[in-house]
Amino acid sequence: MIEVSARNISVRIRGKEIVQDVDFRAAEGRFTGLIGPNGSGKSTLLKCVYRALKPTGGAVFLGEKELASYSVREQAKRVGAVAQHNEIDFDFTVLEMTLMGRSPHKRALESDSSEDYRIAWEALRMTGLEAFADRPCSDLSGGERQQAIAARAIAQQTDCLILDEPTNHLDICRQLELMGLLKKSGRTVIAAFHDLNLAARYCDYLYVMLRGRIYAQGPPEDLLTEPLIREVYGVGSRRVPTEDGYIHIIFLPD
């Protein structure tokens, strides 16, 4: 596993500062979450971390090595990503989509091995998609497609997984299954959330983004206070302890 850090990251798009001087650290083997309202810069920051977007200032590091110094293939061996919006332009089956996660580990034009298939089938089993292996991805619902993208990232067998709204389109059962899987994976996981209760239960550490900056940070049980939720989201809330030692947040209408 590997530590991932961002140092003084800034992103300017069409003259507007979207992310401003952000520092964060995702500890090795831990689950780190980004929370904050729409437009706070979470997705833009994550795109810099998985190199879909080049920051205008600062740098991302894997361990002590700058991400920009990796080749695309070497990066793909270390970092897997599940974006918020995924377009699949070709009519691959779910199994074929999952096998794409093995590409960074293979030479050009090298055929899929029995080990590649074993890893892909295991990823399908973990994401609950075994029965969908031969179905075209174009036939999947939004949630099922999200699961297929997650299966591909899992089959990639990277040290780090980066996910932007990983439970987007998933029903409650699949949300809990996927989050439990990520939590138990032992990998360094960085994910953006809108659902504060999922973040509170599964993340080891949280960063709150607001207007492109880190507004607050800390363990969920310390960070997610009623005053902070009011300041960041503009809503009242009440914290309720759960029997298994977590907190559950109830949002209150004004």
C-alpha positions as CSV (number, residue, x, y, z in Angstrom):
1,M,0.0,0.0,0.0
2,I,1.1,3.6,-0.4
3,E,0.5,7.0,1.1
4,V,-1.1,9.6,-1.3
5,S,-0.7,13.3,-0.7
6,A,-1.5,16.6,-2.4
7,R,0.7,19.6,-1.7
8,N,-0.5,23.2,-2.4
9,I,-2.8,22.0,-5.2
10,S,-4.6,24.8,-7.1
11,V,-6.8,24.5,-10.2
12,R,-7.9,27.4,-12.3
13,I,-10.5,26.8,-15.1
14,R,-11.5,29.5,-17.5
15,G,-10.1,32.1,-15.1
16,K,-11.9,30.8,-12.0
17,E,-10.0,29.4,-9.1
18,I,-11.8,26.0,-8.4
19,V,-9.3,24.6,-6.0
20,Q,-7.0,26.8,-3.9
21,D,-3.8,25.8,-2.2
22,V,-5.1,22.4,-0.9
23,D,-3.0,20.1,1.2
24,F,-4.2,16.7,2.2
25,R,-2.8,13.3,3.1
26,A,-4.3,9.9,2.6
27,A,-2.5,7.5,5.0
28,E,-1.3,4.2,3.8
29,G,-4.0,1.5,4.0
30,R,-6.6,3.9,5.4
31,F,-10.0,5.2,4.1
32,T,-9.9,9.0,3.6
33,G,-13.1,10.9,2.6
34,L,-13.7,14.3,1.1
35,I,-17.1,15.9,1.9
36,G,-18.6,19.3,1.2
37,P,-21.5,20.9,-0.7
38,N,-21.8,20.9,-4.5
39,G,-19.2,23.1,-6.2
40,S,-16.8,22.9,-3.3
41,G,-14.0,21.4,-5.4
42,K,-14.1,17.7,-4.4
43,S,-14.3,16.2,-7.9
44,T,-11.8,18.6,-9.3
45,L,-9.3,17.7,-6.6
46,L,-9.8,14.0,-7.2
47,K,-9.2,14.4,-10.9
48,C,-5.8,15.9,-10.1
49,V,-5.1,12.9,-7.8
50,Y,-5.8,10.4,-10.5
51,R,-4.2,12.6,-13.2
52,A,-7.3,13.3,-15.3
53,L,-6.6,17.0,-14.7
54,K,-3.3,18.8,-14.4
55,P,-3.2,21.3,-11.5
56,T,-2.2,24.8,-12.2
57,G,-0.1,24.8,-9.0
58,G,1.2,22.3,-6.6
59,A,1.8,18.5,-7.0
60,V,0.4,15.1,-6.1
61,F,2.7,12.5,-4.6
62,L,2.6,8.7,-4.3
63,G,4.8,8.2,-1.3
64,E,7.6,10.6,-1.8
65,K,7.5,10.4,-5.6
66,E,5.7,12.9,-7.7
67,L,2.7,11.5,-9.6
68,A,3.7,13.4,-12.8
69,S,7.0,11.5,-13.0
70,Y,5.2,8.1,-13.5
71,S,4.4,6.8,-16.9
72,V,0.7,6.3,-17.6
73,R,1.1,2.5,-17.4
74,E,3.1,2.7,-14.1
75,Q,0.5,5.0,-12.6
76,A,-2.2,2.5,-13.6
77,K,-0.4,-0.2,-11.7
78,R,-0.5,2.0,-8.5
79,V,-3.8,4.0,-8.7
80,G,-7.3,2.9,-9.8
81,A,-10.1,5.3,-10.3
82,V,-13.9,5.3,-10.4
83,A,-15.2,8.6,-11.7
84,Q,-18.6,10.0,-10.9
85,H,-19.8,9.9,-14.5
86,N,-18.8,7.0,-16.6
87,E,-19.4,6.7,-20.4
88,I,-18.9,3.3,-22.0
89,D,-18.8,3.9,-25.8
90,F,-18.3,0.3,-26.9
91,D,-20.6,-2.6,-26.3
92,F,-18.3,-4.7,-24.0
93,T,-19.7,-7.4,-21.8
94,V,-19.3,-7.0,-18.0
95,L,-16.5,-9.6,-18.0
96,E,-14.7,-7.9,-20.8
97,M,-15.0,-4.6,-19.0
98,T,-13.6,-6.1,-15.8
99,L,-10.7,-7.7,-17.7
100,M,-9.6,-4.2,-18.9
101,G,-8.4,-3.7,-15.4
102,R,-5.7,-6.2,-16.1
103,S,-4.2,-4.1,-19.0
104,P,-1.5,-2.2,-17.0
105,H,0.0,-5.6,-16.0
106,K,0.3,-6.9,-19.5
107,R,2.5,-6.3,-22.5
108,A,1.0,-4.9,-25.7
109,L,-1.2,-7.4,-27.5
110,E,-0.7,-10.0,-24.7
111,S,-3.7,-12.3,-24.3
112,D,-5.6,-12.6,-21.1
113,S,-4.2,-15.4,-19.0
114,S,-6.0,-17.8,-16.7
115,E,-4.7,-15.7,-13.8
116,D,-6.3,-12.6,-15.4
117,Y,-9.6,-14.4,-15.6
118,R,-9.3,-15.6,-12.0
119,I,-8.8,-12.1,-10.8
120,A,-11.6,-10.7,-13.0
121,W,-14.1,-13.3,-11.7
122,E,-13.1,-12.6,-8.2
123,A,-13.7,-8.9,-8.8
124,L,-17.2,-9.7,-10.2
125,R,-17.9,-11.9,-7.2
126,M,-16.9,-9.1,-4.8
127,T,-19.1,-6.6,-6.6
128,G,-22.1,-8.9,-6.9
129,L,-21.9,-9.1,-10.8
130,E,-21.1,-12.8,-11.4
131,A,-24.5,-13.4,-13.0
132,F,-24.0,-10.3,-15.3
133,A,-20.7,-11.4,-16.7
134,D,-22.0,-12.0,-20.3
135,R,-24.4,-9.1,-20.4
136,P,-23.5,-6.0,-22.5
137,C,-22.7,-3.0,-20.4
138,S,-25.1,-1.0,-22.5
139,D,-27.9,-3.2,-21.0
140,L,-27.0,-2.3,-17.4
141,S,-28.8,0.2,-15.2
142,G,-26.9,3.2,-13.9
143,G,-26.1,1.4,-10.6
144,E,-25.1,-1.8,-12.3
145,R,-22.8,0.1,-14.6
146,Q,-21.2,1.8,-11.6
147,Q,-20.6,-1.7,-10.1
148,A,-19.0,-2.8,-13.3
149,I,-16.6,0.2,-13.3
150,A,-15.8,-0.7,-9.6
151,A,-15.1,-4.3,-10.6
152,R,-12.7,-3.1,-13.3
153,A,-10.9,-0.9,-10.7
154,I,-10.7,-3.8,-8.2
155,A,-9.3,-6.2,-10.9
156,Q,-6.6,-3.6,-11.5
157,Q,-5.1,-4.6,-8.1
158,T,-3.7,-1.2,-7.4
159,D,-2.3,0.1,-4.1
160,C,-4.7,3.0,-4.1
161,L,-8.3,3.4,-5.2
162,I,-9.9,6.8,-5.8
163,L,-13.6,7.1,-6.1
164,D,-15.9,10.1,-6.8
165,E,-19.3,9.4,-5.3
166,P,-18.8,5.6,-5.3
167,T,-22.4,4.9,-4.2
168,N,-23.9,7.0,-7.0
169,H,-27.0,5.2,-8.5
170,L,-26.6,2.2,-6.1
171,D,-29.5,0.9,-4.0
172,I,-29.0,0.8,-0.2
173,C,-27.9,-2.9,-0.1
174,R,-25.3,-2.4,-2.8
175,Q,-24.1,0.8,-1.2
176,L,-23.3,-1.0,2.0
177,E,-21.8,-4.0,0.2
178,L,-19.4,-1.8,-1.8
179,M,-18.5,0.4,1.2
180,G,-17.8,-2.7,3.3
181,L,-15.7,-4.1,0.5
182,L,-13.6,-1.0,0.2
183,K,-13.2,-0.7,4.0
184,K,-11.9,-4.3,4.3
185,S,-9.7,-4.1,1.1
186,G,-6.6,-2.9,3.0
187,R,-5.9,-0.5,0.2
188,T,-5.4,3.3,0.5
189,V,-8.9,4.6,-0.4
190,I,-9.8,8.2,-1.2
191,A,-13.5,8.9,-1.9
192,A,-15.8,11.9,-2.2
193,F,-19.2,11.7,-0.5
194,H,-22.4,13.6,-0.3
195,D,-23.9,11.1,2.2
196,L,-22.4,12.1,5.5
197,N,-23.7,8.9,7.3
198,L,-21.7,6.7,4.9
199,A,-18.7,8.9,5.4
200,A,-19.1,8.8,9.1
201,R,-19.3,5.0,9.2
202,Y,-16.6,4.0,6.8
203,C,-14.0,6.7,6.6
204,D,-11.0,6.8,9.0
205,Y,-10.4,10.5,8.3
206,L,-12.3,13.3,6.6
207,Y,-11.5,16.5,4.9
208,V,-14.3,19.1,4.5
209,M,-14.0,21.2,1.4
210,L,-15.7,24.6,1.0
211,R,-15.3,27.1,-1.8
212,G,-12.2,25.3,-3.1
213,R,-10.3,25.1,0.2
214,I,-9.9,22.7,3.0
215,Y,-12.3,24.1,5.7
216,A,-11.8,21.4,8.4
217,Q,-10.4,18.0,8.9
218,G,-10.4,15.2,11.4
219,P,-11.8,11.8,12.4
220,P,-15.6,11.6,11.6
221,E,-16.6,11.3,15.2
222,D,-14.8,14.5,16.1
223,L,-15.3,16.5,12.9
224,L,-19.0,16.0,12.1
225,T,-20.5,18.2,14.8
226,E,-23.8,20.0,14.6
227,P,-22.2,23.5,14.4
228,L,-19.9,22.4,11.5
229,I,-22.8,20.9,9.5
230,R,-24.7,24.1,10.0
231,E,-21.7,26.2,8.9
232,V,-20.9,24.1,5.8
233,Y,-24.3,22.8,4.6
234,G,-26.6,25.4,6.1
235,V,-28.9,22.9,7.8
236,G,-29.7,21.9,11.3
237,S,-28.8,18.4,12.4
238,R,-28.7,16.1,15.4
239,R,-26.1,13.4,16.1
240,V,-27.3,10.0,17.4
241,P,-24.9,7.4,18.6
242,T,-25.4,3.9,17.2
243,E,-25.3,0.7,19.1
244,D,-22.1,-0.4,17.3
245,G,-20.2,2.8,18.2
246,Y,-20.7,5.0,15.1
247,I,-22.7,8.2,14.8
248,H,-25.8,8.7,12.7
249,I,-26.7,12.2,11.6
250,I,-30.4,13.3,11.4
251,F,-31.0,16.4,9.4
252,L,-33.6,18.9,10.7
253,P,-35.8,21.2,8.6
254,D,-35.6,24.9,9.7
